[in-house]
Amino acid sequence: MPPSVTPGTARPRLTFEQREEIAVLHASGSSNAVIAEAVGCHRSTIGRELKANSRVFNDGHLPRYRASTAQKRSDWRARRPKATKLASCERLRTVVQDQLEQEHSPEQISARLVIDYPDDPEMRVSDETIYREIYVQARGGLRRDLHQRLRTGRAIRKPRRATGERRGRIPGMVNISERPAEVEDRAVPGHWEGDLIIGKDSGSAVGTLVERTTGFCLLLHLPDNHGADAVADAMITAMSRLPATLRQTVTWDQGVEMSNHVQIAAATDLDIYFCDPHSPWQRGTNENTNGLLRQYFAKGSDLSVYAPDYLEHVSRKLNNRPRKRLQFRTPAETLDKLLSEPFNPSDVASTA
């Protein structure tokens, strides 16, 4: 039976897939009732659809209905030109522009509006709306040059994935929300954050692992590719060399290179957790270290040319660099102290 429409609600629009089915059945001579039953709507909907979107010929041929043409016409008719929130509220727009001038991010601006104007619902706007206003340039919205105040400075928005690419969930992954609380305060060593530094055209990579308490860094050599098998082999080799006390957890993003996380966990006796999508701050220690590593691995370069001994040289450089959060001790010194003396959480907690 065709789905019913609740009185007082808008009639659902036909999808492109439904229109394709209508086109095939109509061309075969099926009646409106038969088409409606197959598509899942009322036959009057089919009648209106065919009448509105069929091309009539003057040579005696029957009207021709094409799904692509019908979809374009439907999208055009469904347009609802209206002022965006920032365009229609000058006070809100002024505050947002002022904060963008101060180089605050759209996310920070959206959150601060709630704090600064707690009783004023008009002074609310999402970070996504701010981004759209900057990049799409809605009429009467934010100034175009404000994109220069964003961290990236891009004049156009970079898509999260290539056209047609679908990034699915990694089977069996455990979310960071289930990670033990002791990881967060850095009082207990052995908890790592990991990621890849990507080379030119995503054709090469170097794996990075950073211990949260000490900042000690390990680099994974991935000369051939950075697929799931290569990353798993490199991680198992690197982490298996560590004492058991330093193999507690690893936190990674949801990249497909960690599809073999179950095998890695089993081989290294590690618990592996995954960050939320697009949340690099959940691996802040690793993100900071990757920024330092760009001194040695320039963006846009081919990372496959670096030999294992050079990666060892770079990691040794970082591990022997004094860190302010370690009271200017080095990660190597701090790690050595943890391994050579009885563990005392109070000694380590001050280095967070």
N, C-alpha and C positions, 0 to 999 in steps of 0.2 A: 504494500500500500504506500502511496506517496506520503511523505512526511507532512504533518499538519503544521500550520503557521499560527502561533499564538496571537489572538486578537490584540491589536494595538502595537505590534512589533513590525519591524521592517521585513519585507519578503527577502529571503536569502538570495544572493546573486548566484547565477550559474557560473561554474568554474570552466576553465578552458578545456579540461578533460571531458566535462559533460557536453560542452559544445562540439567537441570532436565526435562524440558518440551520436549527437543529434544529426550532425552532417552526414555520417555514414548511413544511419537508419533512414533519414529523409531521402537520400539519393537512391536507396533501395526501394522506395515507394511505401515505406511503413506509414501507418496512420499516426496522427498526433497522440492518440491514446496509447498505442503500442510504444511509441518513443518515450512518452511520459513515464510509463511503467518501468522501462529499462533504465531511464536516467534517474528516476526517483523524485519526480515533481508532478504537479498537476498538469493535465493536458492543456488547460488554458495558458499556462506558462509557455508551453511549447508553441502554441498558436501565436502568442505575442512575440516570442523570440523569432520565429520564422517570418512573420509579417514585418518586423522592424529591421531585420538584418539580411534579408534575401535580396539578391540582385535580379531585377526583372529584365528580360530580353524582349526585343520587339520582333523577333523572327519566329515566334510561335513556340520557342522552347519554354519549358517550365522554369520558374524562378530557381536560382541556384543559391544555396546557403553554404557559406564557408566559415569554419570555426575561427580562423585567424582574423578575418575581417570583422566578424561579430564581436570578438573579444576586444579589438581595438575600439570599435564603436561604443561598446559597453563601458570601457575604461574612460573614454572621453566624456561620456554622459555622466559618469559618476564623480567627476571632478567637483570639488567643493572649495572654490577659491575663497580663502578667508585670511584675515590677518593672524599672524602667529602671536603667541603670548608676549614675546619681547617687543614685537612691532606695535602691539595695541596698548602696552603699559609703559609709558615713558619713564615713570619712577623706577620700575624694575629694570628697564633697559639701561638706565643711567648707572645704577648700582653695579650691574653685571659688567658694563664696559669699564667702570673705574677699577674693579677688581682684576679684570683682565689686563689692564694697563699696569697693575702691580705684579703681573706675571703669576697670578693665582690660577690654578687649573680649574676647568669647569666643574670637576667633582668637588673641589674645595669650596668653590663659590656656592654651589647648590647646598652643601652642608652648612655653610656659614649663614646663609639666608634664614635657615630655621632657627639658628641661635640668635642672630641679630634682630629678627622680626618674629618673635615667637607667637604673637597674637594677630598677625597680619597674613591671612591666607593668600592675599593677592601677591605677596612677595615670595612666591615659590616658583621654581623652575628646575627641571631636571638637567643633569649634565649633558645628556644626549641632545636635549633641545638646544642648549648653548652651542654644542658642536655643530648641529645642523645650521644654526643661524650664521656661524662663522664660515662654514664651507659652502652652503647652498646660497647664501646671501638672499634671504627672503626680503621682499620689498618692505622698506621701513625698519629692517632689523639692525643687527650689529654692523659696525664698519668692517669692510673687507680686510683692511690692513691689520686687524687684531689677531689674525693667525700668526703674525710675527711674534706675538707675546706668548704663544704656546711653547712648551718645551721642545717640540719637534720643529717648529717654525715652518711646517709644510703649508703650501698654498692650496693644496687639494688633499682630500682625505685618503689615506692609504687603506685599501680593503684588508680585512682580516685574513682572507684566504682567496686563492685564485678562483676565477669563474669556474663553476662546476665541481670544485673540490669540496668534499664532505669529510669533516673530521669527526670521527665517532669516538665514543668512550672506550677506554682501555678495559678489557674484560678483567674483572676481579680486583680492580684497584680500590684502595682504602683511602678515604678522604682525610685531609689534614685535620679536620674537626675531631677525628678519633685518635689523633696523636697524643701520647702521654703529656701531662701538664709540665713535667720536669724538663721537657725539651725547650719550652718557651723561655724559662728564666736562665738558661745557660749554666746552671749550677753543676750539672752532671756532664762529663765529657762523653764522646762517642756518638754524638748526633750530628749528622752531615746534611748538607744541602747540595744538590747537583743540578747541572744544566749542560748545554752545549754552547760553545762559541762557534758561530757559523761563518764560513768563508765565502769567497766570491761565488755569486749565483747559486748559493746553497749547495755547492758541489763538494765542499770539504768541511771538516769540523774538528774541534778539539774538545774533549770532555773535561769538565771541571767538577771537583768535589771539594767542599770546604767544611771543616769541622767548626761547629757553632761556638764552642767555648773558647777555643784558642785561635781560630782563624787559619789553622794549618790547611794548606792547599795541596791537593793531588791533581795531576793532569793526566788525562787518558789519551793515549796515542791511537788515532783512528785513521790510518793512512789510506785505506781503500774505500771505505764508505762509513756513514754514520747511521746505518740501519739498526734494527733491534738486535740482530745477532752480534754485530760488531761491538755495539755498546755493552751488551751483556758480557761478552768475553773479556773486554777491557776492564769492566767494573769488577768482575769476579777475580781477575788477576790482581788488580790493585788492592782491593779490600781484603783479600785473603792473606796479604802480607802483614796486616795489622793485628795486634793482640786483640783478644776477644773483648777486653774492656773498652776498646775503641770502635767496636762494631755493634752499635745499638740500633740506630735508625738512619734512614736516608729520606729526605723530602725532595721531590722532583715536580716539575710541571707535567701537564698532561700530553706531552709529546709522544708520538708513536714510537720513538726510539726506545721507550721503556715498556714496550709490549711484552717483553720477556721478564717482567719484574718478578714473577713467581719463581722462575728458575734462579734468578739472581739472589732472591731472599733465601731460597733453600741452600744454595751453594755457600753463602757467606754468613748465614745466621743473622741476617739483618731484617728489621721490619721496615717496609717501604710505604711511604705515604705520598699522596698526590695533592698538589695545590688546587684551589678553585681556578676555573678558566680565567685567563687574563688578570691574574693577581700576583705579579712578580714580587710585591712587597712581602708576600708570605715566604719568600726565600731571600730576604734582604741581605744576609751575609754573603750569599753566593752572587747576587746581583752586583754588590759593591766590589767583590773580588774580580768578577768578570770585567768590570770597568777598569780596574787596575791592570788587568792582563792585556787590554787593548794597547798598552804601551809597547808590548812585544808582539802582538798579533793584530796588525792593522786591519781595520774594516775594509772589505773588498779585496783582500789578498787570498791567495791560494794556501790554505793551511796544511794541505797534504805534503808540502815540501819539507816540513819541519820533522827532523829525526827525533827519536826518543830521547837522545842525550840532550838535545836543545830544550825539550819540554822539561827534562829534569833540571837543567840549568835555570830555566825561568821559575819553576816552582821553588827552587832553592833561594832565588833572589827574593821572592815574595815572603817566604817563610823566615828569612833572616832580616826582614825590614821591621824596624821598631813600630809598634802600634800604640796610639794614644790610649785606646780603651784597655790595653794591657799594661798601663802605667809605663809605656815605652819599652816594655820587654818585647821580644820577638815571638812570633807563633812557635818557632822551633824551640826556643828556650822554655816557653810556657808548657808546651807538650812534653818536653823532656822532664820538667819538674813533676808533672802529673804522673808520668810513668815511673819515675825513680823514687818518689816519696809516697807514703800512705795518703790515700785520697781524703781530703778535708773539704767538704762543699763550701765552707765559709771562706777558704782561701781563693776559690775560683769565682764565687759569686760577685766579687768586687770587679771582675774583669768584664762583666756583661756590657 
